[in-house]
Amino acid sequence: MHYTTERTRRQIIQSFIHVLQTKRFSSITIKDICDDALIHRTTFYRYYEDKYSQLRDFIYHLSEEIISRNKKSNTDTFRFLVDYVEDHFVLFENTLLGSEGHIFFKSMVKIASDIMREHSKTGDDPISTKINQSKYPDVMCELYAVAFMTILQNWVSKEYNYEKEELFEIFKQVMF
């Protein structure tokens, strides 16, 4: 990929993230992203079909970042992901909540499931053991990921008014 092309694409992604810090995804317009990136709409459309294709690209890069950081981390997957969400709370609030939150939710389930599956290959924790002993390890990963993301989504939406440490206790009780 040409250097200028990659730089412009990264600029659009960064602007998308910046706008997500102030608005829910459902409220974001192409104009918002273009204004923040200081580009014309035609430039945006050279890279993306619409804001949903932009979201897919953002999720792809987010998953790469999360997976890379998780591999370097010495903490368990659930703790790592909760810490990551806490550090990027507004971003998750503006993508998980609202009328189009299901798009991001489903993608985050896939990311969490992939991380759990990868971790289970070398992990000796109770979840890894259950995954490895299952006849259906991919289904187990997805089941755990859905439960995990539902807990996180309810925490982000403040439906669960728990401290972060309480989330870990809830997760332990649900999963073990």
Beta strands, then each sheet from edge to edge (+ up, - down):
end
